[in-house]
Amino acid sequence: MDQIRASEAEADRIVAGAEAKAAQMRAAAEADGQKRCETAETEAAAALKKALDAAKLQAEALTAEALKASQAEADAVAEAASAKIGEAVQIVIGGLEAKCR
């Protein structure tokens, strides 16, 4: 009987040790998982910021290019209009003179 009790006590001690080791392993795994998750979040945030910065630079470059093209087109229209302004003035003045006679 003493040997059976001793065996049961030894089994209980082994089970308690295994449970304690399992709890430690679980806590370590959870801590490691949390750390990996935080690292992944930090890396993802940095990658997103880098991508957003690149997109912003690209958008600024495209905007500057579009403004430059629009300014060139506006300058061409203004130049074409100023070349014909004298002719337009003569047409208007001629029309007024005709009405006044």
C-alpha positions in Angstrom: 0.0 0.0 0.0 2.8 2.4 0.9 4.4 1.7 -2.5 1.0 2.5 -4.3 0.7 5.7 -2.3 4.2 6.7 -3.1 3.6 5.9 -6.8 0.4 8.0 -6.7 2.2 10.9 -5.0 5.1 10.6 -7.6 2.5 10.6 -10.4 0.7 13.7 -8.9 4.1 15.4 -8.6 5.0 14.6 -12.2 1.5 15.8 -13.4 1.9 19.0 -11.4 5.4 19.6 -12.8 4.1 19.0 -16.4 1.2 21.3 -15.8 3.5 24.0 -14.5 5.9 23.5 -17.4 3.0 23.7 -19.9 1.8 26.9 -18.3 5.2 28.4 -18.6 5.5 27.3 -22.2 2.1 28.8 -23.0 3.0 32.1 -21.3 6.2 32.2 -23.3 4.4 31.4 -26.5 1.8 34.1 -25.9 4.5 36.7 -25.0 6.4 35.7 -28.2 3.3 35.9 -30.3 2.4 39.3 -28.8 6.0 40.6 -29.6 5.8 39.2 -33.1 2.4 40.9 -33.6 3.7 44.2 -32.4 6.8 43.9 -34.7 4.5 43.1 -37.7 2.3 46.1 -36.9 5.3 48.4 -36.6 6.7 47.1 -39.9 3.4 47.4 -41.7 2.9 50.9 -40.4 6.4 51.9 -41.7 5.8 50.3 -45.0 2.4 52.0 -45.4 4.0 55.4 -44.5 6.7 54.8 -47.1 4.1 53.9 -49.7 2.0 56.9 -48.8 5.0 59.2 -49.0 5.9 57.8 -52.4 2.4 58.3 -53.6 2.3 61.9 -52.3 5.6 62.7 -54.2 4.2 61.1 -57.3 1.0 63.1 -57.0 2.9 66.3 -56.5 5.0 65.6 -59.6 2.0 64.8 -61.7 0.3 68.0 -60.4 3.3 70.1 -61.2 3.5 68.6 -64.7 -0.2 69.2 -65.3 0.1 72.8 -64.1 3.1 73.3 -66.4 1.1 71.9 -69.4 -1.9 74.0 -68.5 0.2 77.2 -68.2 1.8 76.5 -71.6 -1.7 76.0 -73.2 -3.0 79.2 -71.5 0.1 81.1 -72.8 -0.5 79.8 -76.3 -4.2 80.8 -76.2 -3.3 84.3 -74.8 -0.7 84.7 -77.6 -3.1 83.7 -80.3 -5.8 86.1 -78.8 -3.4 89.0 -78.5 -2.4 88.6 -82.2 -6.0 89.0 -83.2 -7.0 91.7 -80.8 -6.2 94.5 -83.2 -8.4 92.9 -85.8 -11.2 92.5 -83.3 -10.9 96.2 -82.3 -11.2 97.3 -85.9 -14.3 95.1 -86.4 -16.0 96.5 -83.3 -15.0 100.1 -84.2 -16.1 99.6 -87.8 -19.4 98.2 -86.6 -19.9 101.2 -84.3 -19.0 103.7 -87.0 -21.5 102.1 -89.3 -24.3 102.4 -86.7 -23.5 106.0 -86.0 -23.8 107.2 -89.6 
